[in-house]
Amino acid sequence: MRLNLEKPVQTPSRHYIFVRHGESTDNVADLISGLRDPGLTDVGLAQARDAADWIATYTSVKGVNDISIVSSPLKRAFGTAAIIASRLNLPEDSIVETSWLQERARGTLEGTLRASYSEEQLLQHGAESITSIGHRVRLALGDLALIESEIIVIVSHRHFMRYLIQALTGKPVSPEELANARPIE
């Protein structure tokens, strides 16, 4: 299935805040993470606290208390989501975990030094296809449409979120725009 990213997908009126996870140990080592499950560094924990403070201020200024957090179950994302939830006085068990938000699988390249690979090279190493990512985006959009909160904070990973944000807004997002734990609204 091909995902048409040229125009936004129609979803219920919600306000989304997107947050890539804080810095992980693989980020520091310049390793390809994919579905590996490294934890956050001290810097990553501080980044997550800063993102949580920004979101708390933003929602307070907007006068919004009806907030949901949806996260990838991978430690680097869920850890970031848990810090945000704590700052918003939401119980950790209120975080909706969904595997649809996981990072793109990179096959045998996971755990190796980051390098530039063509799509064909990625697929030869067992990486998840763009078609599969498009399918997960559709499934994630279906789950998000069921959440009735006024603001939904989505904590995920750079490569997957690029496709998700584009599907919701119709606008491409560069990898550079998805810095660690920098909220995007």
Secondary structure, DSSP 4 states (H G I P E B T S, - for coil): -----SSPPP--S-EEEEEEPPPBHHHHHTB--TT----B-HHHHHHHHHHHHHHHHHHHHHT---EEEEE-SSHHHHHHHHHHHHHTT--GGGSEE-GGGSPPP-GGGTTSBP----HHHHHHTTPPPHHHHHHHHHHHHHHHHT---SEEEEEE-HHHHHHHHHHHHS----GGGS-TT--B-
